[in-house]
Amino acid sequence: MLVMKCVRMLAALLAAVLLWGAVSSARAEGLHVVASTFPMYQLLQQVTQGREGMRTALLIPAQTGCPHDYMMSPADMRKLESADVLVLNGLGMEDFLNGAVASGHVPVVIDTSAAVPDVLPLADEEEHGSGRNPHLFTSPRNLARMARYLGAELGRLDAGGAALFAANADRYAQALEAVAAEAEALGGRLACRNIVTQHGVFDYLARDMGLHIVAVVQAHAGHEPSAAELIRLSRRLKEARAGAIFIEPQYPRKAGETLSRESGVPLAALDPAASGPEDAPLDYTLSRMRENLHILEETLGTH
C-alpha cells in the first residue's frame, strides 16, 4: 500500500513538473490565451491589453450568446488544442467543454467564477450541471472581482506581465465598480422593482439593485413557452404587479411581445452582452451595462 501511494505521489509530481514545463516553454514565446465566451473574451482583452507577445482569442463565435446548447466544431477544437491557457466563466456555462477539458487538451484552465463568493442557485429550470447560476458577468460587481482574479492568475503564469495585468485589472475593476454603485443607487430610486426577465441571465444584477424577478419568459433558455405557459405567466405578472418584461436581443421577441400584449405589462430589451460583434471595442460590455441602467430607469420610472 505504501509503495503504491508513493508511486501515485511521484506520478502526480511528474505530471505537475511536465505541466509547468509546457507553460514555461510557451511563456518564453508568449502565451496563447483563449477565452471560452464573448464576455470572458472582453474580460481577457481588458486585462491583457499592452502585453507584447501574448496572443488572445475567442473560442466560440462572438454572436453565440449564452452557449446553453452549443456544440463544439472542428475549428473550435483546433483553437482549443493550440491554447496554453483557457479562461472560463465556470459554474456550468461551458458544459460543452467538459470532455475536452477533462481530456487535458489545455495545460492551464483559469475558472473566473472562483472570484465570486456568493453564487446564486438557478431560479428557473435551466440545465447547468452545477445547479448554480453561471451568469456572473451581468453584475458589474462580480465582473470586477473576476477581472482582478484573472489578472492575478495570469501574473502567476507570466511574471513579466504581472504588473501590467494587475494594473489593467484594477483599472477595469474600478470602472465596473463605479457602474455597480450607479446601479445600486438607481435600484433605490426605481418606482417599481418587480420585473420579468427572458431567462436567468440578470439574476445577479437584480440582486445588486434590489429588484425582484417575479417570473421568467423561458424556463429553459432558447425554448419558447407554450400557449398554456404564456397564459399562466400572464396571470402571474398581473398578480405580482410586474413593472416590465425585459427580453434580450440574443433571443426571439415573439413570446415576450405576446406576454406583454396579454398582460398589459410594458416590454423592453436589456442586453446582457452575452454576445457582440467580432470586432467589439474594449468598452463594449461597460457601455451595454450603462445603457441597461438607462433602460431600467426609463421603463420602471423613479420616485
C-alpha positions in Angstrom: 0.0 0.0 0.0 2.8 2.4 1.0 4.7 1.6 -2.3 1.5 2.3 -4.4 0.9 5.5 -2.5 4.5 6.7 -3.2 4.1 5.7 -6.9 0.9 7.8 -7.2 2.5 10.8 -5.5 5.5 10.6 -7.8 3.2 10.3 -10.9 1.3 13.4 -9.7 4.5 15.3 -9.1 5.9 14.4 -12.5 2.6 15.5 -14.2 2.9 18.8 -12.4 6.5 19.3 -13.5 5.7 18.5 -17.1 2.7 20.9 -17.0 4.8 23.7 -15.6 7.5 22.9 -18.2 4.9 23.2 -21.0 3.6 26.5 -19.7 7.1 27.9 -19.1 8.1 27.0 -22.6 5.0 28.7 -24.0 5.7 31.7 -21.8 9.1 32.2 -23.4 7.4 32.6 -26.8 4.4 34.5 -25.5 1.3 32.7 -24.0 -1.6 31.9 -26.2 -4.7 32.5 -24.1 -8.2 31.5 -25.3 -11.4 32.7 -23.7 -14.5 30.5 -23.8 -17.2 33.0 -24.4 -17.7 36.6 -25.6 -18.0 38.1 -22.0 -14.8 36.2 -21.0 -13.0 37.5 -24.1 -13.9 41.1 -23.3 -12.5 40.5 -19.8 -9.4 38.9 -21.2 -8.7 41.7 -23.6 -9.1 44.3 -20.9 -6.7 42.6 -18.5 -4.0 41.7 -21.1 -4.0 44.9 -23.3 -0.5 46.1 -23.9 1.3 42.8 -23.2 3.7 42.2 -26.1 3.9 38.7 -27.4 0.7 37.4 -25.8 -1.9 36.1 -28.2 -5.6 36.1 -27.2 -8.5 34.5 -29.0 -12.2 33.8 -28.5 -13.1 30.1 -28.7 -16.7 30.2 -29.9 -18.3 32.7 -32.3 -18.9 36.1 -30.8 -22.6 36.1 -31.7 -23.3 32.8 -29.9 -24.7 34.3 -26.7 -25.0 32.1 -23.7 -23.9 28.7 -25.0 -26.6 26.6 -23.3 -26.9 24.2 -26.2 -23.7 24.8 -28.0 -21.8 22.0 -29.9 -18.1 22.3 -30.5 -17.0 22.5 -34.1 -13.7 21.0 -35.5 -12.4 24.6 -35.8 -13.2 25.2 -32.1 -11.3 22.0 -31.2 -8.3 23.1 -33.2 -8.3 26.5 -31.5 -8.6 24.9 -28.1 -5.8 22.5 -28.7 -3.5 25.4 -29.7 -4.1 27.2 -26.4 -1.7 27.4 -23.5 -4.4 28.8 -21.2 -8.2 28.6 -21.3 -10.2 31.3 -19.4 -13.6 30.1 -18.3 -16.7 31.7 -16.8 -17.4 28.5 -14.9 -20.4 27.2 -13.0 -21.6 25.1 -15.9 -21.6 27.9 -18.5 -19.1 25.8 -20.5 -20.8 22.4 -20.2 -20.0 21.9 -23.9 -16.3 21.9 -23.0 -16.4 19.2 -20.3 -15.0 16.4 -22.4 -12.2 18.5 -23.9 -11.1 19.9 -20.5 -11.2 16.5 -18.8 -9.0 15.1 -21.6 -6.3 17.6 -20.9 -6.4 19.4 -24.2 -5.4 22.7 -22.5 -2.4 22.8 -20.0 -3.9 25.5 -17.7 -7.5 26.4 -17.0 -8.5 29.6 -15.2 -12.0 29.5 -13.8 -13.0 33.1 -13.0 -16.1 32.0 -11.1 -13.7 31.3 -8.2 -13.6 35.0 -7.6 -17.3 35.2 -6.7 -18.1 34.0 -3.2 -21.9 34.5 -3.1 -23.2 32.4 -6.1 -26.9 32.2 -6.6 -28.8 29.0 -7.3 -30.7 28.7 -10.6 -34.2 30.2 -10.1 -35.5 28.6 -13.3 -35.2 25.2 -14.9 -32.1 25.8 -17.0 -29.9 22.7 -17.3 -26.5 23.5 -16.0 -24.6 20.7 -14.4 -23.6 22.7 -11.3 -27.2 23.7 -10.4 -25.8 27.3 -9.8 -26.5 30.4 -11.8 -23.5 30.9 -14.1 -24.5 34.4 -15.5 -22.0 36.2 -13.3 -20.9 38.7 -16.0 -24.1 40.8 -15.9 -23.2 42.1 -12.5 -20.6 44.8 -12.7 -19.6 44.0 -9.1 -19.0 40.3 -10.0 -17.1 41.2 -13.1 -14.8 43.5 -11.2 -13.9 40.6 -8.9 -13.3 38.3 -11.9 -11.1 40.9 -13.5 -8.8 41.1 -10.5 -8.7 37.4 -10.2 -7.8 36.9 -13.9 -5.1 39.5 -13.6 -3.5 37.7 -10.6 -3.8 34.2 -12.2 -2.2 35.4 -15.5 0.5 37.1 -13.5 1.5 33.8 -11.9 1.9 32.3 -15.4 3.6 35.3 -17.0 5.7 37.0 -14.3 7.0 39.5 -16.8 3.5 40.8 -17.4 2.2 40.5 -13.8 2.4 44.3 -13.0 0.7 45.2 -16.3 -2.1 42.6 -15.8 -2.6 43.8 -12.2 -2.8 47.5 -13.3 -5.1 46.7 -16.2 -7.4 44.6 -14.0 -7.6 47.2 -11.3 -8.4 50.0 -13.8 -11.2 47.9 -15.3 -12.4 46.8 -11.9 -12.7 50.4 -10.7 -14.7 51.3 -13.8 -17.0 48.3 -13.2 -17.4 49.2 -9.5 -18.4 52.8 -10.5 -21.2 51.3 -12.6 -22.1 48.9 -9.8 -22.5 52.0 -7.5 -24.7 53.7 -10.1 -26.8 50.5 -10.4 -27.3 50.2 -6.6 -28.3 53.9 -6.3 -30.8 53.5 -9.2 -32.3 50.5 -7.6 -33.2 52.5 -4.5 -35.0 55.1 -6.7 -37.0 52.9 -9.0 -40.8 53.3 -8.8 -41.3 49.6 -9.3 -38.9 46.8 -8.5 -40.9 43.7 -9.7 -39.7 42.6 -13.1 -39.8 39.7 -15.6 -36.7 38.5 -17.5 -36.3 36.3 -20.5 -34.2 33.7 -18.6 -31.9 33.7 -15.6 -29.2 36.0 -17.0 -30.0 39.1 -14.9 -30.4 37.5 -11.5 -27.1 38.9 -10.2 -27.8 42.4 -11.4 -31.3 42.2 -9.9 -29.8 41.2 -6.5 -27.3 44.1 -6.7 -30.1 46.5 -7.4 -32.7 45.1 -5.0 -35.0 44.1 -7.9 -37.5 41.1 -7.7 -37.7 38.8 -10.6 -41.3 37.5 -10.4 -41.2 35.3 -13.5 -39.0 34.3 -16.4 -40.3 34.0 -20.0 -38.3 31.0 -20.9 -38.0 28.2 -18.3 -35.0 26.9 -20.4 -33.1 29.4 -22.4 -33.9 29.2 -26.1 -37.1 27.2 -25.6 -40.2 29.2 -26.3 -43.1 28.8 -23.8 -46.3 27.1 -24.9 -49.7 28.9 -25.1 -50.7 27.4 -21.8 -47.5 28.6 -20.1 -48.0 32.1 -21.5 -51.5 32.2 -20.0 -50.1 31.2 -16.6 -47.3 33.7 -16.9 -49.8 36.5 -17.8 -51.8 35.8 -14.6 -48.6 35.7 -12.5 -47.5 39.1 -13.9 -50.8 40.7 -13.0 -50.8 39.3 -9.5 -47.2 40.3 -8.9 -47.8 43.8 -10.4 -44.7 43.5 -12.6 -43.4 46.8 -13.8 -41.9 45.5 -17.0 -40.9 42.5 -19.1 -37.3 42.6 -20.2 -36.3 40.5 -23.1 -32.8 40.0 -24.6 -31.6 40.8 -28.1 -30.0 37.4 -28.3 -33.4 35.7 -28.4 -36.6 36.0 -30.4 -39.1 38.7 -29.3 -42.3 36.8 -30.0 -43.0 35.2 -26.6 -42.2 38.5 -24.8 -44.4 40.5 -27.1 -47.3 38.1 -26.7 -46.9 38.1 -22.9 -46.8 41.9 -22.9 -49.9 42.1 -25.0 -51.9 39.6 -22.9 -50.8 41.1 -19.5 -50.6 44.8 -20.3 -47.1 44.9 -18.8 -44.6 47.1 -20.8 -41.9 45.4 -22.8 -38.3 46.5 -23.2 -34.9 44.9 -24.1 -31.8 44.7 -21.9 -28.6 43.5 -23.4 -26.5 41.2 -21.1 -23.6 41.5 -23.5 -23.5 37.7 -23.7 -22.7 38.2 -27.4 -21.3 41.0 -29.5 -19.6 41.9 -32.8 -16.4 40.1 -33.7 -14.6 43.5 -33.6 -16.2 44.7 -30.4 -14.4 47.7 -28.8 -12.8 47.1 -25.4 -15.6 49.1 -23.6 -18.4 47.1 -25.2 -19.5 45.4 -22.0 -19.3 48.6 -20.0 -21.4 50.6 -22.5 -24.1 47.9 -22.6 -24.2 47.9 -18.8 -24.7 51.7 -18.7 -27.3 51.5 -21.4 -29.2 48.8 -19.4 -29.4 51.2 -16.4 -30.8 53.9 -18.7 -33.5 51.5 -20.0 -34.4 50.3 -16.5 -34.9 53.9 -15.4 -36.9 54.8 -18.4 -39.1 51.7 -18.2 -39.7 51.4 -14.5 -39.7 55.1 -13.6 -38.3 56.7 -10.4 -39.5 58.4 -7.3 
